[in-house]
Amino acid sequence: MSTRVGFVGLGNIGKPMALRLAAAEGVDLQVYDVAPEPVAELVAAGAAAADSVAALAAAVDVVCVM
């Protein structure tokens, strides 16, 4: 069973943390940021992109905000 995790804020601190979560077993990661580049990088690493913070929060068990 996977834990559904949402990550908002993929800047200097958030992006490395989210990349670690994307690589972790048992984590189903969704991400959101206002900048498209870090979101694309996380999607390439296995995360799913959320359309909004509200959509992300509705779809996950845990929300991380950086």
Secondary structure as the mmCIF struct_conf table of DSSP 4:
data_model
#
loop_
_struct_conf.conf_type_id
_struct_conf.id
_struct_conf.beg_label_comp_id
_struct_conf.beg_label_asym_id
_struct_conf.beg_label_seq_id
_struct_conf.end_label_comp_id
_struct_conf.end_label_asym_id
_struct_conf.end_label_seq_id
STRN STRN1 THR A 3 VAL A 8
BEND BEND1 GLY A 11 GLY A 11
TURN_TY1_P TURN_TY1_P1 ASN A 12 ILE A 13
HELX_RH_AL_P HELX_RH_AL_P1 GLY A 14 ALA A 23
BEND BEND2 ALA A 24 ALA A 24
TURN_TY1_P TURN_TY1_P2 GLU A 25 GLY A 26
STRN STRN2 VAL A 27 TYR A 32
BEND BEND3 VAL A 34 ALA A 35
HELX_RH_AL_P HELX_RH_AL_P2 PRO A 36 ALA A 44
TURN_TY1_P TURN_TY1_P3 ALA A 45 GLY A 46
STRN STRN3 ALA A 48 ALA A 49
BEND BEND4 ASP A 51 SER A 52
HELX_RH_AL_P HELX_RH_AL_P3 VAL A 53 ALA A 59
BEND BEND5 ASP A 61 ASP A 61
STRN STRN4 VAL A 62 VAL A 65
#
